[in-house]
């Protein structure tokens, strides 16, 4: 089942970001009493009663022409369009405002299910206030207090009750890989080159692709599914940064993938948007391959590829395990180099190792490079076992997890990667204190 998307909307300073933080369980959004502090949408994963969903925080909409209001309104419109369910937050202390009515008009046009939350209802004496909000015609308001955590459970119950179930077709025994990247780097062209047929519309206008497209195919008797992530949809003049706009659709594609192909533009080079988009794949612990597209546009000598590889490694230090492939989707050149890397990354992502060999490698690693003193002690690793795959996850039984220095964790990751030839896949190491 696919994760649903929930958008939190409302006028400024009603408590949207505080609600976002309550639901996510972390302080990921900026919280400030000054109206308009939240200007970019924030995305996060949330879970309630075993139901996972994506949640979007948005800036405040107001009738008055305030700074950044054009950008904020465009962002909120995008969030509403992407969402399966919308939580409309209002201010119980202020009552129904013209800003609330403006938001209500936007929500009527969306034809999406909406939950009305009246915030700042701190005690039962204020419950009568919520009756005024029936005038918005959205349904039964839910009283909450984001500051004190009151009513958040009731709100989450309503969310999981109303969130539509989206079933995703599964492809047994097929390698599922998605193609992500900022707009106009050649994702659809690469999909066509891989499929060797024009199954996806290709255009140099940013935003041609509207939805993610899953295409199963066979190559060399192996089953694959390529997921072409949606790019921008042209909506007049959009002021927000492009990476934020593309991210929410990339999330859904990444969730369904085993391997993620990050496409970057060789001609334009690497920028922050590339890091932002692939950051979701990194956080989701997916196998990653970096595909440098439009290599035909680069003037080359014998050092060009090596120099560009150094630049990629420097900019994507957190993806040091990801192989790099140079292609031209337009000319369909070097496309065949992608598939061996997909196969290797997929096999690494699903790799299982022998417990006895795993413990030999961990013990040898400690002999070659003893653990350092850290946090008032020295880490001792007694036993190791593999807990799972996708990605390979290892549990180490230790004397005290607090004694592990980050650099030693990286050392152990590298030893495991080299020993088991885990290429393209992340590794998870979990420390458990021995009883």
VEXDREN-2710 file (C-alpha; in Angstrom, 1 decimal):
% VEXDREN-2710
k/r/px/py/pz
1/UNK/0.0/0.0/0.0
2/UNK/1.3/3.4/-0.9
3/UNK/1.8/6.1/1.7
4/UNK/-0.8/8.8/1.7
5/UNK/0.0/12.5/1.7
6/UNK/-1.4/14.9/4.2
7/UNK/-1.0/18.7/3.8
8/UNK/-1.4/21.1/6.7
9/UNK/-2.8/24.5/5.6
10/UNK/-4.2/27.7/7.1
11/UNK/-3.6/31.3/7.7
12/UNK/-0.4/32.7/9.4
13/UNK/0.4/32.1/13.0
14/UNK/-2.4/29.6/13.7
15/UNK/0.0/26.8/14.8
16/UNK/0.6/24.8/11.6
17/UNK/4.3/24.2/12.2
18/UNK/3.7/23.3/15.8
19/UNK/1.2/20.7/14.7
20/UNK/3.6/19.4/12.1
21/UNK/6.2/19.0/14.8
22/UNK/3.8/17.3/17.1
23/UNK/2.8/14.8/14.5
24/UNK/6.3/14.1/13.2
25/UNK/7.7/14.0/16.8
26/UNK/10.6/16.2/16.0
27/UNK/11.2/19.9/15.7
28/UNK/11.7/19.9/12.0
29/UNK/9.7/23.1/11.2
30/UNK/10.6/26.6/12.4
31/UNK/8.3/27.7/15.1
32/UNK/8.1/31.4/15.9
33/UNK/5.4/33.9/17.0
34/UNK/6.1/36.2/14.0
35/UNK/3.7/35.6/11.2
36/UNK/5.2/34.3/7.9
37/UNK/8.2/32.5/9.4
38/UNK/7.4/29.3/7.5
39/UNK/8.0/30.1/3.8
40/UNK/8.9/26.7/2.3
41/UNK/7.0/23.5/2.5
42/UNK/8.5/20.9/4.7
43/UNK/8.1/17.2/4.2
44/UNK/8.3/14.4/6.7
45/UNK/7.3/10.8/7.4
46/UNK/4.7/10.2/10.1
47/UNK/3.0/7.2/11.6
48/UNK/-0.1/6.6/13.6
49/UNK/-1.7/3.3/14.5
50/UNK/0.7/1.5/12.2
51/UNK/-0.4/3.7/9.3
52/UNK/2.4/5.6/7.6
53/UNK/1.9/8.7/5.6
54/UNK/3.8/11.7/4.3
55/UNK/3.0/15.1/5.9
56/UNK/3.6/18.6/4.4
57/UNK/3.9/21.8/6.3
58/UNK/3.0/25.0/4.4
59/UNK/3.3/28.7/4.8
60/UNK/0.3/30.9/6.0
61/UNK/-2.2/32.2/3.5
62/UNK/-3.7/35.7/4.1
63/UNK/-5.8/38.2/2.2
64/UNK/-3.5/41.1/2.8
65/UNK/-0.5/41.5/0.4
66/UNK/2.2/40.5/2.9
67/UNK/5.9/39.8/2.0
68/UNK/6.4/36.5/0.1
69/UNK/2.6/36.0/0.0
70/UNK/2.6/35.3/-3.8
71/UNK/5.3/32.6/-3.3
72/UNK/3.6/31.1/-0.2
73/UNK/0.2/30.9/-2.0
74/UNK/1.8/29.1/-4.9
75/UNK/3.4/26.6/-2.6
76/UNK/0.2/26.0/-0.7
77/UNK/-1.7/25.4/-4.0
78/UNK/0.9/22.8/-4.9
79/UNK/0.7/21.1/-1.5
80/UNK/-3.1/20.9/-1.8
81/UNK/-2.8/19.4/-5.3
82/UNK/-0.3/16.8/-4.2
83/UNK/-2.2/15.9/-1.0
84/UNK/-4.7/13.0/-0.5
85/UNK/-6.0/14.7/2.6
86/UNK/-5.8/18.2/4.0
87/UNK/-5.8/19.4/7.6
88/UNK/-7.1/23.0/7.8
89/UNK/-5.8/24.7/11.0
90/UNK/-7.6/27.7/12.4
91/UNK/-7.2/29.8/15.5
92/UNK/-9.8/29.3/18.3
93/UNK/-8.7/32.4/20.1
94/UNK/-9.2/34.7/17.1
95/UNK/-12.3/33.1/15.6
96/UNK/-13.2/32.8/12.0
97/UNK/-11.3/35.3/9.9
98/UNK/-11.3/36.5/6.3
99/UNK/-8.1/34.6/5.8
100/UNK/-9.9/31.4/6.9
101/UNK/-12.6/32.1/4.3
102/UNK/-10.0/32.5/1.6
103/UNK/-8.4/29.2/2.5
104/UNK/-11.9/27.6/2.5
105/UNK/-12.5/28.7/-1.1
106/UNK/-9.2/27.2/-2.1
107/UNK/-10.1/23.9/-0.4
108/UNK/-13.6/23.8/-2.0
109/UNK/-11.9/23.8/-5.4
110/UNK/-9.6/21.0/-4.5
111/UNK/-12.3/18.4/-4.1
112/UNK/-10.1/16.7/-1.5
113/UNK/-11.2/15.4/2.0
114/UNK/-10.6/18.1/4.6
115/UNK/-10.3/18.0/8.4
116/UNK/-11.0/21.2/10.2
117/UNK/-8.8/21.7/13.3
118/UNK/-9.5/24.5/15.7
119/UNK/-6.2/25.2/17.6
120/UNK/-5.6/27.0/20.9
121/UNK/-8.5/25.3/22.7
122/UNK/-6.6/24.7/25.9
123/UNK/-9.4/23.7/28.2
124/UNK/-13.1/22.7/28.2
125/UNK/-14.3/26.3/28.9
126/UNK/-13.3/27.2/25.4
127/UNK/-15.1/24.4/23.6
128/UNK/-18.1/26.6/22.7
129/UNK/-15.8/28.7/20.5
130/UNK/-15.6/26.0/17.9
131/UNK/-19.3/26.3/17.0
132/UNK/-18.4/29.5/15.1
133/UNK/-16.3/27.4/12.7
134/UNK/-19.3/25.4/11.4
135/UNK/-20.0/28.5/9.3
136/UNK/-17.1/27.5/7.1
137/UNK/-19.1/24.5/5.9
138/UNK/-16.2/22.0/6.2
139/UNK/-17.7/19.7/8.7
140/UNK/-17.3/19.0/12.4
141/UNK/-14.3/20.9/13.8
142/UNK/-11.8/19.1/16.0
143/UNK/-10.6/21.1/19.0
144/UNK/-6.8/20.9/19.6
145/UNK/-4.0/22.6/21.4
146/UNK/-0.7/22.2/19.6
147/UNK/1.1/23.9/22.5
148/UNK/-0.1/21.4/25.1
149/UNK/-0.7/18.4/22.9
150/UNK/-4.4/18.3/23.6
151/UNK/-6.6/16.6/20.9
152/UNK/-3.7/15.6/18.7
153/UNK/-4.6/11.9/19.1
154/UNK/-8.2/12.5/18.1
155/UNK/-6.9/14.5/15.0
156/UNK/-4.6/11.6/14.0
157/UNK/-7.4/9.1/14.4
158/UNK/-9.5/11.2/12.0
159/UNK/-6.5/11.4/9.6
160/UNK/-5.9/7.7/9.3
161/UNK/-9.7/7.1/9.1
162/UNK/-10.2/9.5/6.2
163/UNK/-6.8/9.0/4.4
164/UNK/-7.6/7.1/1.2
165/UNK/-5.9/3.8/0.7
166/UNK/-3.7/3.7/-2.4
167/UNK/-2.8/0.3/-3.6
168/UNK/0.4/0.0/-5.6
169/UNK/0.9/-2.8/-8.1
170/UNK/3.7/-5.1/-7.0
171/UNK/6.1/-6.8/-9.4
172/UNK/7.4/-10.0/-7.9
173/UNK/11.0/-10.9/-8.7
174/UNK/11.5/-7.7/-10.7
175/UNK/14.2/-5.1/-9.9
176/UNK/12.4/-1.8/-9.4
177/UNK/14.4/1.3/-10.0
178/UNK/13.3/4.9/-10.1
179/UNK/14.8/7.8/-12.0
180/UNK/15.0/11.0/-10.0
181/UNK/16.5/14.4/-10.4
182/UNK/15.7/18.1/-10.7
183/UNK/13.6/19.1/-13.7
184/UNK/15.0/19.2/-17.2
185/UNK/18.1/17.0/-16.5
186/UNK/16.8/14.3/-18.9
187/UNK/14.8/11.9/-16.7
188/UNK/12.2/11.1/-19.3
189/UNK/14.8/10.9/-22.1
190/UNK/16.8/8.5/-20.1
191/UNK/13.6/6.3/-19.5
192/UNK/13.0/6.3/-23.2
193/UNK/16.6/5.3/-23.9
194/UNK/16.5/2.5/-21.4
195/UNK/13.2/1.2/-22.9
196/UNK/14.5/1.9/-26.4
197/UNK/11.0/3.2/-27.3
198/UNK/9.1/6.4/-26.8
199/UNK/6.8/5.3/-24.0
200/UNK/7.1/8.6/-22.1
201/UNK/6.5/12.1/-23.5
202/UNK/9.8/14.0/-23.9
203/UNK/10.0/17.8/-24.0
204/UNK/12.5/20.4/-23.1
205/UNK/9.8/22.4/-21.3
206/UNK/10.1/21.9/-17.6
207/UNK/7.1/20.1/-16.2
208/UNK/5.9/17.9/-19.0
209/UNK/5.7/14.8/-16.8
210/UNK/2.7/15.0/-14.4
211/UNK/2.7/11.6/-12.7
212/UNK/5.1/8.8/-12.0
213/UNK/5.0/6.1/-14.7
214/UNK/5.8/2.5/-13.9
215/UNK/6.9/0.5/-16.9
216/UNK/7.8/-3.2/-16.5
217/UNK/10.2/-4.6/-19.1
218/UNK/12.6/-7.5/-19.6
219/UNK/16.2/-7.3/-20.5
220/UNK/18.6/-10.3/-20.9
221/UNK/15.9/-12.5/-19.3
222/UNK/15.8/-10.3/-16.2
223/UNK/12.6/-8.5/-15.1
224/UNK/12.8/-4.8/-14.3
225/UNK/10.4/-2.0/-13.5
226/UNK/11.5/1.6/-14.3
227/UNK/9.7/4.3/-12.4
228/UNK/9.9/7.7/-14.2
229/UNK/9.3/10.3/-11.5
230/UNK/7.2/13.3/-12.3
231/UNK/8.8/16.6/-13.1
232/UNK/7.2/20.1/-12.8
233/UNK/3.8/20.9/-14.0
234/UNK/3.8/24.4/-15.6
235/UNK/1.5/26.6/-13.5
236/UNK/2.2/30.1/-14.8
237/UNK/5.1/31.7/-12.9
238/UNK/6.1/29.6/-9.9
239/UNK/8.4/31.4/-7.5
240/UNK/9.4/28.6/-5.3
241/UNK/12.7/26.8/-5.6
242/UNK/12.5/23.9/-8.1
243/UNK/13.9/21.2/-5.8
244/UNK/11.1/21.7/-3.3
245/UNK/8.5/21.4/-6.0
246/UNK/9.8/18.1/-7.4
247/UNK/10.5/16.5/-4.1
248/UNK/7.1/15.2/-3.0
249/UNK/6.5/13.1/-6.2
250/UNK/10.0/11.8/-6.0
251/UNK/9.2/10.5/-2.5
252/UNK/6.5/8.2/-3.7
253/UNK/8.7/6.8/-6.5
254/UNK/11.6/6.3/-4.1
255/UNK/9.4/4.4/-1.7
256/UNK/8.5/1.9/-4.4
257/UNK/12.1/1.4/-5.6
258/UNK/14.9/-0.9/-4.7
259/UNK/17.5/1.1/-6.6
260/UNK/17.4/4.9/-7.3
261/UNK/19.1/6.5/-10.3
262/UNK/20.0/10.1/-9.5
263/UNK/20.3/12.0/-12.9
264/UNK/22.5/15.1/-12.9
265/UNK/23.2/17.4/-15.8
266/UNK/26.8/17.3/-16.9
267/UNK/26.4/20.6/-18.8
268/UNK/25.0/22.6/-15.9
269/UNK/27.0/20.8/-13.2
270/UNK/26.0/19.9/-9.7
271/UNK/23.9/22.2/-7.5
272/UNK/22.0/22.1/-4.2
273/UNK/18.8/20.9/-5.8
274/UNK/20.5/17.7/-6.8
275/UNK/21.5/17.1/-3.2
276/UNK/18.1/17.9/-1.9
277/UNK/16.3/15.5/-4.3
278/UNK/18.7/12.5/-3.6
279/UNK/18.6/13.3/0.1
280/UNK/15.2/11.5/0.3
281/UNK/16.7/8.4/-1.3
282/UNK/19.6/8.5/1.2
283/UNK/17.2/9.0/4.2
284/UNK/15.0/6.1/2.9
285/UNK/18.2/3.9/2.8
286/UNK/17.8/3.0/-0.9
287/UNK/20.6/1.7/-3.2
288/UNK/21.8/4.6/-5.3
289/UNK/23.5/5.0/-8.7
290/UNK/24.6/8.5/-9.9
291/UNK/23.9/8.9/-13.6
292/UNK/25.7/11.9/-15.3
293/UNK/23.6/12.7/-18.3
294/UNK/24.3/15.0/-21.3
295/UNK/27.9/13.8/-21.4
296/UNK/27.8/14.4/-25.2
297/UNK/27.7/18.2/-24.5
298/UNK/31.0/18.3/-22.7
299/UNK/34.3/19.0/-24.4
300/UNK/36.5/16.1/-23.2
301/UNK/40.1/15.0/-23.0
302/UNK/41.6/12.0/-21.2
303/UNK/41.2/13.7/-17.8
304/UNK/37.6/15.0/-18.1
305/UNK/35.8/12.0/-16.7
306/UNK/38.2/11.5/-13.8
307/UNK/37.9/15.2/-12.9
308/UNK/34.1/15.1/-13.0
309/UNK/34.1/12.0/-10.9
310/UNK/36.2/13.8/-8.3
311/UNK/33.7/16.6/-8.3
312/UNK/30.8/14.2/-7.8
313/UNK/32.6/12.5/-4.9
314/UNK/33.4/15.8/-3.3
315/UNK/29.8/17.1/-3.6
316/UNK/28.1/13.8/-2.6
317/UNK/30.3/12.7/0.2
318/UNK/27.3/10.9/1.9
319/UNK/26.9/8.8/-1.3
320/UNK/30.5/7.5/-1.5
321/UNK/29.2/4.0/-2.0
322/UNK/27.2/5.0/-5.2
323/UNK/28.7/4.1/-8.5
324/UNK/28.9/6.8/-11.2
325/UNK/27.8/6.2/-14.8
326/UNK/28.3/8.7/-17.7
327/UNK/25.7/8.7/-20.4
328/UNK/23.9/10.6/-23.2
329/UNK/20.2/9.8/-23.1
330/UNK/19.6/11.9/-26.2
331/UNK/22.2/9.9/-28.3
332/UNK/21.5/6.6/-26.4
333/UNK/25.2/6.3/-25.8
334/UNK/26.7/4.3/-22.9
335/UNK/23.1/3.4/-21.7
336/UNK/24.2/-0.3/-21.5
337/UNK/26.6/0.6/-18.7
338/UNK/23.7/1.4/-16.4
339/UNK/22.3/-2.1/-16.1
340/UNK/25.4/-3.9/-14.7
341/UNK/25.4/-1.2/-12.0
342/UNK/21.7/-1.7/-11.3
343/UNK/22.2/-5.4/-11.0
344/UNK/25.2/-5.1/-8.6
345/UNK/23.4/-2.4/-6.5
346/UNK/20.3/-4.6/-6.3
347/UNK/22.3/-7.7/-5.3
348/UNK/24.1/-5.7/-2.6
349/UNK/20.9/-4.2/-1.3
350/UNK/19.5/-7.7/-0.8
351/UNK/22.8/-9.3/0.3
352/UNK/22.9/-11.8/3.2
353/UNK/26.2/-12.8/4.8
354/UNK/27.3/-15.7/6.9
355/UNK/27.3/-15.0/10.7
356/UNK/30.6/-16.7/11.2
357/UNK/32.4/-14.8/8.5
358/UNK/30.7/-11.5/9.7
359/UNK/32.1/-12.0/13.2
360/UNK/35.6/-12.8/11.8
361/UNK/35.6/-9.6/9.9
362/UNK/34.4/-7.5/12.9
363/UNK/37.1/-9.1/15.1
364/UNK/39.8/-8.6/12.5
365/UNK/38.7/-5.0/12.2
366/UNK/39.2/-4.4/15.9
367/UNK/42.6/-6.1/15.9
368/UNK/43.9/-4.0/12.9
369/UNK/42.4/-0.8/14.2
370/UNK/41.5/-0.9/17.9
371/UNK/38.5/1.1/19.1
372/UNK/39.5/4.6/20.5
373/UNK/38.7/6.0/23.9
374/UNK/35.5/8.0/23.6
375/UNK/32.9/9.3/26.1
376/UNK/34.9/7.9/29.0
377/UNK/35.3/4.4/27.7
378/UNK/36.4/2.1/25.0
379/UNK/33.9/0.2/22.8
380/UNK/34.1/-3.6/22.9
381/UNK/32.2/-5.6/20.2
382/UNK/31.3/-9.0/21.4
383/UNK/29.1/-10.4/18.7
384/UNK/27.6/-9.4/15.3
385/UNK/24.7/-10.7/13.3
386/UNK/22.7/-9.6/10.3
387/UNK/19.2/-8.5/11.1
388/UNK/17.8/-7.8/7.6
389/UNK/18.2/-6.7/4.1
390/UNK/17.1/-3.7/1.9
391/UNK/19.6/-2.5/3.1
392/UNK/21.9/-5.0/4.8
393/UNK/21.4/-4.3/8.5
394/UNK/23.8/-5.5/11.1
395/UNK/23.4/-5.6/14.9
396/UNK/26.5/-5.4/17.1
397/UNK/26.4/-6.6/20.7
398/UNK/28.7/-4.2/22.6
399/UNK/29.5/-3.1/26.1
400/UNK/28.2/0.5/25.8
401/UNK/26.9/2.1/22.5
402/UNK/27.9/5.5/23.8
403/UNK/31.6/4.6/23.4
404/UNK/31.3/4.4/19.6
405/UNK/33.0/7.3/17.8
406/UNK/31.4/8.3/14.5
407/UNK/34.7/7.8/12.7
408/UNK/35.0/4.2/13.9
409/UNK/31.4/3.5/12.7
410/UNK/32.5/4.7/9.3
411/UNK/35.6/2.4/9.5
412/UNK/33.4/-0.6/10.3
413/UNK/31.0/0.3/7.4
414/UNK/34.0/0.4/5.0
415/UNK/35.4/-2.9/6.2
416/UNK/32.0/-4.6/5.7
417/UNK/31.6/-3.0/2.3
418/UNK/35.0/-4.1/1.1
419/UNK/34.7/-7.6/2.6
420/UNK/31.3/-8.4/1.1
421/UNK/31.5/-6.2/-2.0
422/UNK/28.5/-4.2/-1.1
423/UNK/28.4/-1.7/-4.0
424/UNK/25.7/0.9/-4.4
425/UNK/23.9/0.0/-1.3
426/UNK/23.9/1.7/2.1
427/UNK/24.7/-0.3/5.3
428/UNK/22.9/0.0/8.6
429/UNK/24.8/-0.8/11.8
430/UNK/22.8/-0.9/15.1
431/UNK/24.5/-1.2/18.4
432/UNK/22.9/-3.1/21.3
433/UNK/24.2/-3.1/24.8
434/UNK/24.9/-6.7/26.0
435/UNK/22.9/-7.6/29.0
END
